[in-house]
Amino acid sequence: MPTTTSLVSATFPSELLLQTIQSLPFGDGKPIQQLSLVHPRLRSLIATYQCSVTKSFIKRELPHATTDFAYDAATFGYAWLKQCIRQYDTVDAIMAVLMSKANCFAVESHNMGLVNTGLLMLYRVVSLEKHAARVTYINSLPRDPLTAMFLAMHYSILAARYHGAGIIHQRTYGRAMDAHQLAVRDNIEFCFAEAALSIGPGFVSDVLTHVDAADRTLLLLYHDHAHGIHDHDRGRDGLPGEFVAPVTQGPEWDPTTRETPLFATLLARLAVLSRCAVEDVRDRVVGDSEDEEHELAWLGLAGKEKLVQGRDLAGM
């Protein structure tokens, strides 16, 4: 058997050394990182053949990564693959909550693949750096991919409402809600969906796992998107025990510079494609998805691939 010294010797064939590197598990990316620190020759090989070694890891461990996550020649490599693994872990953690028997509004089994795909599509939106590009992308999508994203956010909102933490939790509003409390809750949940589209599934996971920073982020979005609508800061007549809407402080909202909310864009696009009013989108999409035989039910890998690529299932 070759010794450690002979493996890094210039006389040891590079091809065999690369095969050895590729046979290692990628894991969380640490094995390949630690190996590059062992010897300059290993570091050189790992850097020089980054694309081919990454392709080998993908083929063996994550065969759907190149379909599920956006990439280009400049970003393809170990760091991108490590990010993919983190994103898969985040999606899996969210799905565990959404599918849990303890969840009073759990995702039905026939919609599991569709909601999972919707979470992956949120990463597609976030991968576009500029807000205008995200708006354009959402407006370019057909109905099926938009349905997947909407249902992913719908079920995430319900899980956050009853199992999350912070101002989105139902305990903030109480059991008997009047029109004002319902309006505030709707605004908070709108901001939750906006954060899911602009920050990604990582935000959803933080809310569901009770990370305090997520609640601060939600309050910032509430201030930006709901400025001027929460005008009952001290409760009705200032009576103790009355419901108090979240009070935020910060720069005054300038309506001339406000960007189009991504969630509003998605709702408007779905309304056009579904031929219904924006306010009816939720009932239409959720109602259709309840049927175990609806056209996107029991979505498989081939269907997921089509939706993530921004196409409808028609023609499969």
C-alpha positions in Angstrom: 0.0 0.0 0.0 1.3 3.5 -0.8 2.3 5.6 2.2 1.2 9.1 2.8 4.6 10.4 1.6 4.2 8.5 -1.7 0.7 9.8 -2.3 1.9 13.4 -2.4 5.1 12.6 -4.2 5.4 14.0 -7.7 6.0 10.5 -9.0 2.5 9.3 -7.8 0.1 9.5 -10.8 -2.3 12.5 -10.5 -5.1 10.5 -12.0 -5.0 8.0 -9.1 -4.8 10.7 -6.6 -7.9 12.4 -8.1 -9.8 9.1 -8.0 -8.9 8.8 -4.3 -10.1 12.3 -3.6 -13.4 11.7 -5.5 -14.1 8.6 -3.5 -14.2 10.5 -0.3 -17.6 11.7 1.0 -18.2 15.4 0.4 -20.4 15.7 3.6 -20.7 19.3 4.7 -17.6 20.3 2.6 -15.2 20.0 5.5 -13.4 16.8 4.4 -12.3 18.4 1.1 -11.3 21.6 2.8 -9.2 19.8 5.4 -7.6 17.6 2.7 -6.5 20.7 0.9 -4.5 21.8 4.0 -2.5 18.5 4.2 0.0 19.2 1.4 0.5 21.8 -1.4 0.1 19.1 -4.1 -3.3 18.1 -2.8 -4.3 21.7 -2.5 -3.2 22.3 -6.1 -5.1 19.2 -7.5 -8.2 20.1 -5.5 -8.2 23.6 -6.9 -7.2 22.8 -10.4 -9.8 20.1 -10.9 -12.5 21.7 -8.9 -15.2 21.4 -11.6 -14.6 17.7 -12.3 -14.3 16.8 -8.7 -17.5 18.7 -7.9 -19.3 16.9 -10.7 -18.2 13.6 -9.3 -19.5 14.4 -5.8 -22.8 15.6 -7.4 -23.2 12.4 -9.4 -22.7 10.2 -6.4 -24.4 12.2 -3.6 -26.6 14.9 -5.0 -27.8 14.0 -8.5 -30.5 16.6 -8.6 -28.5 19.6 -7.3 -27.8 21.0 -10.8 -31.6 21.0 -11.5 -32.8 22.2 -8.2 -30.3 25.2 -7.7 -29.2 27.9 -10.0 -25.5 28.1 -10.9 -23.1 29.3 -13.6 -19.5 28.7 -14.7 -18.3 31.3 -12.2 -20.0 29.9 -9.1 -19.9 26.1 -9.8 -17.6 24.4 -7.4 -17.1 23.3 -3.8 -18.6 26.4 -2.2 -21.7 26.2 -4.4 -22.1 22.5 -3.6 -21.7 23.2 0.1 -24.4 25.9 -0.2 -26.7 23.4 -1.9 -26.4 21.0 1.0 -27.3 23.7 3.5 -30.3 24.6 1.4 -31.4 21.0 1.1 -31.1 20.7 4.9 -33.2 23.9 5.4 -35.9 22.6 3.1 -35.9 19.2 4.8 -36.2 21.0 8.2 -39.2 23.0 7.0 -40.9 20.0 5.4 -40.5 18.1 8.7 -42.6 20.8 10.5 -45.1 21.1 7.6 -45.6 17.3 7.5 -45.6 16.8 11.3 -48.6 15.1 12.9 -48.4 17.8 15.5 -49.1 20.4 12.9 -52.8 21.2 13.0 -52.6 22.3 9.3 -50.1 19.7 8.0 -49.4 19.3 4.3 -51.4 16.5 2.8 -49.3 13.6 1.5 -50.5 14.2 -2.1 -49.1 17.8 -1.9 -45.8 16.9 -0.3 -43.8 17.0 -3.6 -45.5 20.2 -4.7 -44.8 22.1 -1.5 -41.2 20.8 -1.5 -40.7 22.1 -5.0 -42.2 25.4 -4.0 -39.6 25.8 -1.3 -36.8 25.0 -3.9 -38.3 27.6 -6.2 -38.0 30.3 -3.5 -34.2 29.8 -3.8 -34.5 30.5 -7.5 -36.1 33.8 -6.7 -33.5 34.7 -4.1 -30.7 33.8 -6.4 -31.6 36.9 -8.5 -29.8 39.8 -6.8 -31.9 42.7 -8.0 -35.5 43.3 -7.0 -36.6 44.2 -10.5 -35.1 40.9 -11.8 -37.2 39.0 -9.2 -40.4 40.8 -10.2 -39.6 40.0 -13.9 -39.0 36.4 -13.1 -42.2 35.9 -11.2 -44.2 37.6 -14.0 -42.6 35.2 -16.5 -43.7 32.0 -14.7 -46.7 30.0 -15.7 -49.4 28.8 -13.3 -47.9 25.5 -12.1 -44.6 26.8 -10.7 -46.4 29.8 -9.1 -48.9 27.4 -7.5 -46.0 25.4 -6.0 -44.5 28.6 -4.5 -47.9 29.9 -3.3 -48.7 26.6 -1.5 -45.2 26.5 0.1 -45.8 29.9 1.6 -49.4 29.2 2.5 -48.6 26.1 4.5 -45.5 27.8 6.0 -47.7 30.8 7.1 -50.2 28.4 8.8 -47.4 26.5 10.6 -45.9 29.8 11.7 -49.3 31.1 12.9 -49.8 28.1 15.2 -46.4 26.7 15.8 -43.9 29.5 15.2 -42.8 32.3 17.5 -43.0 36.0 17.7 -45.6 38.4 16.3 -46.8 36.0 13.7 -48.1 33.5 16.3 -51.8 33.4 16.9 -51.4 34.2 20.6 -50.5 37.8 19.6 -54.1 38.4 18.5 -56.2 36.1 20.8 -58.9 33.7 19.9 -61.7 36.2 19.3 -60.5 38.6 16.6 -62.3 41.6 15.3 -61.8 43.2 11.9 -58.9 45.3 13.1 -57.0 42.4 14.5 -57.7 40.3 11.4 -56.3 43.2 9.3 -53.1 43.4 11.4 -52.6 39.6 11.2 -53.1 39.7 7.4 -50.5 42.4 7.1 -48.0 40.5 9.3 -48.6 37.3 7.3 -48.2 39.2 4.0 -44.8 40.4 5.3 -43.9 36.9 6.2 -44.6 35.8 2.6 -42.6 38.8 1.3 -39.7 37.8 3.5 -39.9 34.2 2.2 -39.6 35.5 -1.4 -36.9 38.1 -0.7 -34.8 36.2 1.9 -35.6 32.6 1.2 -36.5 29.4 3.0 -33.9 30.2 5.6 -36.2 32.9 7.0 -39.1 30.5 7.1 -37.0 27.9 9.0 -35.9 30.6 11.5 -39.5 31.5 12.3 -40.5 27.9 12.7 -37.5 27.1 14.9 -38.0 30.2 17.1 -34.9 32.3 16.1 -35.4 35.7 17.5 -33.7 37.5 14.6 -36.5 36.3 12.3 -39.0 38.2 14.4 -37.0 41.4 14.1 -36.8 40.9 10.3 -40.5 40.5 10.2 -41.0 43.7 12.1 -38.8 45.6 9.7 -40.8 44.4 6.8 -44.0 45.2 8.6 -42.7 48.8 9.0 -41.8 49.0 5.3 -44.8 47.4 3.8 -47.6 48.3 6.3 -46.5 51.8 7.1 -49.5 54.0 7.8 -52.0 51.1 8.3 -51.3 50.3 11.9 -52.9 53.4 13.4 -54.2 51.9 16.6 -50.9 51.7 18.5 -52.4 52.3 21.9 -55.4 50.0 21.6 -59.1 51.1 21.6 -59.6 54.0 24.0 -56.3 53.1 25.6 -57.9 50.5 27.8 -55.6 48.0 29.5 -55.7 44.6 28.1 -56.9 45.8 24.6 -55.1 44.5 21.6 -52.1 46.6 20.6 -50.8 46.4 17.1 -47.0 46.2 16.7 -45.4 49.6 17.1 -42.4 50.3 14.9 -40.1 53.2 14.5 -37.9 54.2 11.6 -37.7 56.4 8.5 -41.0 57.6 7.1 -42.2 55.6 4.1 -41.9 57.4 0.8 -44.5 55.9 -1.6 -42.7 57.2 -4.6 -39.7 55.0 -3.9 -41.4 51.9 -2.8 -40.7 48.8 -4.8 -43.4 46.5 -5.9 -43.9 43.7 -3.3 -42.9 40.3 -4.6 -45.8 38.6 -3.0 -48.3 41.1 -4.5 -46.7 40.4 -7.8 -47.1 36.7 -7.4 -50.8 37.1 -6.3 -51.5 39.4 -9.3 -49.8 36.9 -11.7 -51.8 34.0 -10.3 -55.0 35.9 -10.5 -54.5 36.6 -14.2 -53.6 32.9 -14.9 -56.4 31.6 -12.8 -58.9 34.1 -14.2 -60.1 35.3 -10.8 -59.7 38.3 -8.6 -56.6 38.7 -6.5 -58.6 38.3 -3.3 -59.9 35.0 -4.5 -56.5 33.5 -5.4 -56.0 31.8 -2.0 -59.4 30.1 -2.0 -59.0 29.0 -5.6 -55.5 27.6 -5.3 -55.9 26.0 -1.9 -59.3 24.6 -2.8 -58.0 23.0 -6.0 -55.1 21.5 -4.2 -57.3 19.6 -1.7 -58.4 17.1 -4.3 -56.1 14.1 -4.2 -56.3 13.8 -7.9 -55.6 17.4 -8.9 -53.2 17.9 -11.8 -50.2 18.6 -9.6 -50.9 16.0 -6.9 -48.2 13.3 -6.1 -45.6 15.4 -8.0 -42.5 13.2 -8.8 -38.9 14.0 -9.8 -39.7 14.6 -13.4 -42.5 17.0 -12.5 -40.4 18.8 -10.0 -37.7 19.3 -12.6 -40.2 20.9 -15.0 -41.5 23.3 -12.3 -38.1 24.3 -11.0 -37.2 25.1 -14.6 -40.2 27.4 -14.8 -42.4 25.3 -16.9 -45.9 23.8 -16.6 -46.6 20.1 -16.5 -48.5 20.2 -19.7 -47.1 17.8 -22.3 -45.6 15.4 -19.8 
